[in-house]
Amino acid sequence: MESPLGSARVTSPEAEIGHRVEDLWNDVQIESLLSPSEKLNSCFESVLVSSFPTVPSQVIEIPSDASLAAAVEILSKQKILSAPVRNVSSSEDASWIDRYMGIVEFAGIAVWLLHQSEVAAQEIIASSPRSGLIKGKLTGTFDSLTLETPTSSEDNTTLDSVPEVAASMGGSFFENLASSEIYKSTKVEDIAGSFRWAPFLALQSCDTFLTMLLLLSKYRVKSLPVVDLGEGKIENIITQSSVVHMLAECVGLHWFENWGTKTLFELGLPMTKSSNLIKARENEPVLTAFQLMKKKGIGGLPVVDDSGLKPVGNISIRDVQYLLTAPEIYKDYRTITVKNFLTAVRKHLEELHETSAMLLGVITCTEEETIKDVILQLDAHKIHRIYTVDKLGHLAGVITLRDIISKLVHEPRHYFGDFFDGVVPMPQHCRV
């Protein structure tokens, strides 16, 4: 049976995947005992990862001996948020697990650097009167720091120190952070202990879409490298965003409409309600918000007004990149609140004529909207989360890319078997 879009409407590799799933969906219609969810599982189990579109250009790799400053420059120039780290000490014929040290994220570098700044701030506070911190000492403190292994315990006093010092120094805090010697001389391999996976979870071309979707949802993986075992190299990287883009390209197909026309409420979304949602107030220090994300292990926070009820913005851990790539934009601020941070970044992006979701403010929806509506919004704005609001416009919850993918498929009993046995576990003291 021909899909409603017709073969002539296939204009992208993602749409071609949708039509492949459509054919499989129609084939399993005769198996009436299968639920719609089981049908989708069956379809995605029959599509191989090799079908997924490859990245437009060669996979960007960062050499392990690159400095943090150089890594940030590479990520910023390529407009990507993460990249695999190639071990420069590995041999030409090394397997992929020896060739790569892990995936370093833009946010990971900044979070690691902020951890070092906690130590610096603690030293400043210990040696300076609290009524008048010595502004010029921060750079010197950074330069004298030695690398230390992060511990699993948190010192609340230390966590509060950085916003206190930053508040006393205004925008110059971030300029000192980005010009510090530890930022320029520390190598990417030196912070390998803070990578999310060591080296990382990887797929092969012969793995299925079902495996891929489960890893990106239930197992909280943001990106999945596809490795060529023969060459020992990465040939593609599949992200949560690219999967949601694929879904957006499938609008109109029977299998997608069967699922996509369900409301958020019908699908049990949002899974994280307002009462359990960690929020950032617009007038609190921006570093407090970033450190809260680091401490709680979450990727973003809604920014609410003084009442704490209405969302006025969104701040993501990836936005921490602007602390390193454009520290000069804060120089006129005496204190950097969340509101000031968002204002400064938006002005910076407008001056560069860059498109960004940050220019749009907060993106919201209601529980009566369909999952299709939400997918199209997320894909159009290139954002990773959308906030639900009630009839009064009050914050009701959050829906992430991971939440959406998790509602598309379910994990069959004992599905992964010994899949994880060959994966090096997450570092014991991983902070990112």
C-alpha positions as CSV (number, residue, x, y, z in Angstrom):
1,M,0.0,0.0,0.0
2,E,1.4,3.4,-1.0
3,S,2.0,5.9,1.8
4,P,0.0,9.2,1.7
5,L,3.1,11.1,0.9
6,G,3.9,9.1,-2.2
7,S,7.3,8.0,-3.3
8,A,7.8,11.3,-5.2
9,R,7.7,13.2,-1.9
10,V,10.8,11.5,-0.5
11,T,13.3,14.3,-0.4
12,S,15.6,13.4,2.4
13,P,17.4,10.3,3.7
14,E,15.3,10.6,6.9
15,A,12.1,10.5,4.9
16,E,13.4,7.4,3.1
17,I,13.9,5.7,6.5
18,G,10.3,6.7,7.3
19,H,9.0,5.0,4.2
20,R,11.0,1.9,5.0
21,V,9.3,1.8,8.4
22,E,6.0,2.4,6.6
23,D,6.5,-0.7,4.5
24,L,7.3,-2.7,7.6
25,W,4.4,-1.3,9.4
26,N,2.0,-2.3,6.6
27,D,3.5,-5.8,6.6
28,V,2.8,-6.4,10.3
29,Q,-0.8,-5.2,10.0
30,I,-1.9,-8.8,9.5
31,E,-0.5,-9.6,12.9
32,S,-3.5,-8.3,14.7
33,L,-2.4,-9.5,18.1
34,L,0.4,-7.0,18.2
35,S,-0.2,-3.7,19.9
36,P,0.8,-0.5,18.1
37,S,3.9,-0.3,20.4
38,E,4.9,-3.8,19.6
39,K,4.5,-3.1,15.9
40,L,6.8,-0.1,16.2
41,N,9.4,-2.2,18.1
42,S,9.2,-4.9,15.3
43,C,9.7,-2.3,12.6
44,F,12.7,-0.6,14.2
45,E,14.2,-3.9,15.0
46,S,14.2,-4.6,11.2
47,V,16.0,-1.4,10.2
48,L,19.8,-1.3,10.5
49,V,21.9,1.6,11.8
50,S,23.7,1.7,8.5
51,S,20.5,3.2,7.1
52,F,20.9,6.3,9.3
53,P,22.2,9.4,7.4
54,T,25.8,10.1,8.0
55,V,27.1,13.5,9.2
56,P,27.5,16.0,6.4
57,S,31.3,16.1,6.7
58,Q,34.0,14.0,8.2
59,V,33.6,13.3,11.9
60,I,35.5,15.9,13.9
61,E,38.0,14.5,16.3
62,I,40.1,16.3,19.0
63,P,43.6,15.0,19.6
64,S,44.2,14.1,23.2
65,D,47.2,16.4,23.5
66,A,45.2,19.5,22.5
67,S,44.8,22.1,25.2
68,L,41.3,22.9,26.7
69,A,41.5,26.3,25.0
70,A,42.3,24.6,21.6
71,A,39.5,22.1,22.1
72,V,37.0,24.9,22.8
73,E,38.1,26.7,19.7
74,I,37.6,23.6,17.6
75,L,34.1,22.9,18.9
76,S,33.2,26.6,18.6
77,K,34.5,26.9,15.0
78,Q,32.7,23.7,13.9
79,K,29.5,24.7,15.8
80,I,29.3,21.3,17.6
81,L,28.9,20.6,21.3
82,S,31.0,17.4,21.6
83,A,33.6,15.4,19.7
84,P,35.5,12.1,20.2
85,V,39.0,12.4,21.6
86,R,41.6,10.5,19.6
87,N,44.5,9.1,21.6
88,V,47.6,10.4,19.9
89,S,49.7,7.6,21.6
90,S,47.7,4.8,20.0
91,S,49.2,2.9,17.0
92,E,47.8,3.1,13.5
93,D,46.4,-0.4,13.7
94,A,44.8,0.1,17.2
95,S,41.2,-1.0,17.8
96,W,38.6,1.7,18.3
97,I,38.5,1.2,22.0
98,D,42.3,2.0,22.2
99,R,42.2,4.7,19.5
100,Y,39.6,6.8,21.4
101,M,39.7,8.1,25.0
102,G,36.1,9.2,25.1
103,I,33.8,12.0,24.1
104,V,34.6,15.4,25.4
105,E,31.7,17.9,25.6
106,F,31.8,21.7,25.4
107,A,29.9,21.8,28.7
108,G,32.2,19.2,30.2
109,I,35.3,21.4,29.7
110,A,33.5,24.4,31.2
111,V,32.1,22.4,34.2
112,W,35.6,21.0,34.8
113,L,37.1,24.5,34.7
114,L,34.4,25.7,37.1
115,H,35.4,23.0,39.5
116,Q,38.9,24.3,39.4
117,S,37.6,27.8,40.0
118,E,35.9,26.6,43.2
119,V,39.3,25.8,44.5
120,A,40.6,29.2,43.4
121,A,37.6,31.0,45.0
122,Q,38.1,29.1,48.2
123,E,41.8,30.3,48.4
124,I,40.7,33.9,47.7
125,I,38.1,33.8,50.4
126,A,40.5,32.2,52.9
127,S,43.1,35.0,52.4
128,S,40.9,38.0,51.8
129,P,38.4,40.0,54.0
130,R,34.8,39.1,52.9
131,S,33.9,42.7,52.7
132,G,36.5,43.4,50.0
133,L,37.8,40.5,47.9
134,I,41.1,41.2,46.1
135,K,40.1,41.3,42.4
136,G,43.6,41.0,41.0
137,K,44.3,37.8,42.8
138,L,42.0,35.5,40.9
139,T,44.3,35.1,37.8
140,G,47.3,34.4,40.0
141,T,45.3,31.8,42.0
142,F,44.2,30.1,38.8
143,D,47.8,30.0,37.4
144,S,49.1,28.4,40.6
145,L,46.5,25.7,40.7
146,T,47.6,22.1,40.3
147,L,45.4,19.5,38.7
148,E,43.4,17.6,41.2
149,T,41.2,14.5,40.8
150,P,37.5,15.4,41.5
151,T,36.1,13.6,44.5
152,S,32.6,12.2,44.8
153,S,31.8,14.4,47.9
154,E,30.6,17.9,47.6
155,D,31.6,20.8,49.8
156,N,28.6,23.2,50.0
157,T,30.8,26.0,51.2
158,T,33.0,25.6,48.1
159,L,30.0,25.4,45.8
160,D,28.8,28.8,47.2
161,S,32.3,30.3,46.8
162,V,32.4,30.9,43.1
163,P,29.2,32.9,42.7
164,E,30.4,35.0,45.7
165,V,33.7,35.8,44.1
166,A,32.1,36.2,40.7
167,A,29.6,38.7,42.1
168,S,32.4,40.7,43.6
169,M,34.3,40.9,40.3
170,G,31.5,41.4,37.8
171,G,32.3,40.5,34.2
172,S,36.1,40.4,34.8
173,F,35.6,37.0,36.5
174,F,34.9,35.3,33.2
175,E,37.7,37.1,31.4
176,N,40.1,35.8,34.0
177,L,38.6,32.3,33.7
178,A,39.1,32.2,30.0
179,S,42.6,33.7,30.1
180,S,43.9,31.6,33.0
181,E,47.0,29.5,32.5
182,I,45.3,26.3,33.6
183,Y,42.8,26.8,30.7
184,K,45.6,27.3,28.2
185,S,48.0,24.6,29.3
186,T,45.7,21.7,30.6
187,K,45.4,19.0,27.9
188,V,42.2,17.3,27.0
189,E,43.7,13.9,28.1
190,D,44.3,15.4,31.6
191,I,40.5,15.6,32.2
192,A,39.8,12.2,30.8
193,G,38.4,11.1,34.2
194,S,35.5,13.5,33.7
195,F,34.3,12.1,30.4
196,R,30.8,10.6,30.4
197,W,32.0,7.2,29.2
198,A,35.5,5.7,28.9
199,P,35.8,5.5,26.1
200,F,32.1,5.5,25.1
201,L,29.2,3.4,24.1
202,A,29.4,2.6,20.4
203,L,27.2,1.1,17.7
204,Q,28.1,-1.0,14.6
205,S,26.4,-0.6,11.3
206,C,24.7,-4.0,11.8
207,D,23.0,-2.9,15.0
208,T,19.3,-2.0,14.8
209,F,17.3,1.2,15.2
210,L,15.7,-0.4,18.2
211,T,19.0,-0.7,20.0
212,M,19.9,2.9,19.0
213,L,16.6,4.3,20.2
214,L,16.8,2.5,23.5
215,L,20.3,3.7,24.2
216,L,19.4,7.3,23.4
217,S,16.4,7.2,25.7
218,K,16.3,4.7,28.5
219,Y,20.1,4.7,28.9
220,R,20.5,8.5,28.8
221,V,23.1,8.6,26.1
222,K,23.2,11.9,24.1
223,S,25.2,10.7,21.2
224,L,26.2,7.3,19.8
225,P,29.3,6.9,17.6
226,V,29.0,4.3,14.9
227,V,32.4,2.5,14.6
228,D,34.0,0.5,11.8
229,L,35.6,-2.4,13.7
230,G,37.8,-3.3,10.7
231,E,39.2,0.3,10.4
232,G,38.9,1.0,14.1
233,K,37.5,4.4,13.3
234,I,34.2,6.3,13.8
235,E,32.1,6.6,10.6
236,N,29.1,8.3,12.0
237,I,27.6,9.9,15.1
238,I,23.9,9.7,15.9
239,T,22.4,12.2,18.3
240,Q,19.1,12.6,20.1
241,S,18.5,15.7,17.9
242,S,19.1,13.9,14.7
243,V,16.6,11.2,15.7
244,V,14.0,13.8,16.5
245,H,14.7,15.4,13.1
246,M,14.1,12.0,11.5
247,L,10.8,11.8,13.2
248,A,9.8,15.3,12.0
249,E,10.6,14.1,8.4
250,C,8.1,11.2,8.8
251,V,5.0,13.4,9.4
252,G,2.1,12.1,7.3
253,L,3.1,8.5,7.2
254,H,0.6,6.0,8.7
255,W,2.9,4.6,11.4
256,F,4.0,8.0,12.5
257,E,0.4,9.5,12.5
258,N,-0.8,6.5,14.5
259,W,1.6,7.5,17.3
260,G,2.1,11.2,16.6
261,T,-1.5,12.2,16.9
262,K,-1.7,11.2,20.5
263,T,-1.7,14.0,23.0
264,L,1.0,14.5,25.6
265,F,-1.4,13.6,28.3
266,E,-2.3,10.3,26.6
267,L,1.4,9.4,26.4
268,G,2.0,10.3,30.0
269,L,4.0,13.4,29.3
270,P,5.5,15.4,30.9
271,M,7.2,12.7,33.0
272,T,8.8,15.4,35.1
273,K,6.1,17.6,36.7
274,S,6.6,21.1,38.1
275,S,6.7,19.9,41.7
276,N,9.9,17.9,40.9
277,L,11.4,20.4,38.4
278,I,14.5,22.2,39.4
279,K,14.2,25.8,38.5
280,A,16.4,28.9,38.3
281,R,15.1,32.3,39.3
282,E,16.0,35.1,36.9
283,N,17.7,37.2,39.6
284,E,20.0,34.6,41.1
285,P,23.7,34.4,40.0
286,V,24.1,32.5,36.7
287,L,26.9,30.4,38.2
288,T,24.5,29.1,40.8
289,A,22.3,27.9,38.0
290,F,25.2,26.2,36.2
291,Q,26.5,24.6,39.4
292,L,23.0,23.4,40.2
293,M,22.9,21.6,36.8
294,K,26.3,20.1,37.5
295,K,25.4,18.9,41.0
296,K,22.0,17.4,39.9
297,G,23.4,16.0,36.6
298,I,20.8,17.7,34.4
299,G,21.1,19.4,31.1
300,G,19.0,22.5,31.5
301,L,16.7,24.5,33.8
302,P,13.6,26.7,33.3
303,V,14.1,30.3,34.3
304,V,11.2,31.6,36.3
305,D,10.0,35.0,37.4
306,D,10.1,36.2,41.0
307,S,6.9,34.4,41.8
308,G,8.5,31.1,40.8
309,L,5.5,30.1,38.8
310,K,5.8,31.6,35.2
311,P,8.7,30.5,32.9
312,V,10.5,33.4,31.3
313,G,13.4,31.6,29.8
314,N,15.6,28.5,29.6
315,I,19.2,28.0,30.5
316,S,21.1,25.0,29.3
317,I,24.5,23.5,30.4
318,R,25.6,24.0,26.8
319,D,25.1,27.8,27.2
320,V,28.1,27.7,29.6
321,Q,30.2,27.9,26.4
322,Y,29.5,31.6,26.3
323,L,31.5,32.0,29.5
324,L,34.6,30.8,27.6
325,T,34.1,32.0,24.0
326,A,32.7,35.5,24.7
327,P,33.7,36.6,28.3
328,E,34.0,40.2,27.1
329,I,30.2,40.5,26.7
330,Y,29.8,40.6,30.5
331,K,32.4,43.3,31.3
332,D,29.7,46.0,31.9
333,Y,27.8,44.0,34.4
334,R,28.6,44.4,38.1
335,T,26.9,41.1,38.9
336,I,25.9,38.4,36.4
337,T,22.5,37.1,37.2
338,V,20.6,34.6,35.1
339,K,18.6,37.4,33.5
340,N,21.8,39.4,32.8
341,F,23.5,36.4,31.3
342,L,20.6,35.7,28.9
343,T,20.3,39.4,28.0
344,A,24.1,39.6,27.2
345,V,24.2,36.4,25.2
346,R,21.1,37.4,23.1
347,K,22.7,40.8,22.4
348,H,25.9,39.1,21.4
349,L,24.1,36.7,19.0
350,E,22.1,39.5,17.5
351,E,25.3,41.5,16.8
352,L,26.8,38.4,15.1
353,H,23.6,37.9,13.2
354,E,23.5,34.3,14.4
355,T,20.4,32.2,14.7
356,S,19.8,30.6,18.1
357,A,16.9,29.3,20.2
358,M,18.1,31.7,22.9
359,L,16.8,34.6,20.8
360,L,13.3,33.1,21.0
361,G,12.9,33.1,24.7
362,V,11.1,30.2,26.4
363,I,9.3,27.7,24.2
364,T,6.1,26.2,25.8
365,C,3.2,23.9,25.0
366,T,0.2,22.4,26.8
367,E,-0.6,18.8,27.6
368,E,-3.5,18.9,25.1
369,E,-1.0,19.3,22.2
370,T,0.0,16.2,20.2
371,I,3.5,14.6,20.3
372,K,3.7,15.5,16.6
373,D,3.2,19.2,17.4
374,V,6.0,19.1,20.0
375,I,8.4,17.2,17.7
376,L,7.9,19.8,14.9
377,Q,8.6,22.6,17.4
378,L,11.7,21.0,18.8
379,D,13.1,20.3,15.4
380,A,12.2,23.7,13.9
381,H,13.9,25.6,16.8
382,K,16.8,23.1,17.3
383,I,16.1,22.9,21.0
384,H,16.5,20.0,23.5
385,R,13.6,20.6,25.8
386,I,10.1,22.2,25.8
387,Y,8.2,23.3,28.9
388,T,4.5,22.6,29.5
389,V,2.3,25.2,31.0
390,D,-1.2,25.2,32.5
391,K,-4.1,27.5,31.6
392,L,-2.7,30.3,33.7
393,G,0.7,30.1,32.0
394,H,2.3,28.5,35.1
395,L,5.1,26.0,34.6
396,A,3.7,22.5,34.6
397,G,6.6,20.3,33.5
398,V,9.4,19.7,31.0
399,I,9.7,17.4,28.0
400,T,13.1,16.5,26.7
401,L,14.3,14.8,23.5
402,R,15.0,11.7,25.6
403,D,11.4,11.6,26.9
404,I,10.0,11.7,23.3
405,I,12.2,8.9,22.1
406,S,11.4,6.8,25.2
407,K,7.7,7.0,24.3
408,L,8.4,5.6,20.8
409,V,9.8,2.2,21.7
410,H,10.0,0.0,24.8
411,E,12.7,-2.4,25.9
412,P,11.8,-6.1,25.5
413,R,12.7,-8.4,28.4
414,H,16.4,-9.3,28.4
415,Y,16.9,-7.4,25.1
416,F,20.5,-6.2,25.7
417,G,21.8,-9.5,27.1
418,D,25.6,-9.1,27.4
419,F,25.7,-5.9,25.2
420,F,27.3,-3.9,28.0
421,D,29.9,-6.4,29.0
422,G,32.5,-5.1,26.6
423,V,32.0,-1.4,27.5
424,V,34.4,0.2,30.0
425,P,32.2,1.5,32.8
426,M,31.7,5.1,33.7
427,P,34.6,6.5,35.8
428,Q,34.0,6.3,39.5
429,H,34.3,10.0,40.1
430,C,32.7,11.2,36.8
431,R,31.4,14.7,37.4
432,V,30.0,15.5,33.9
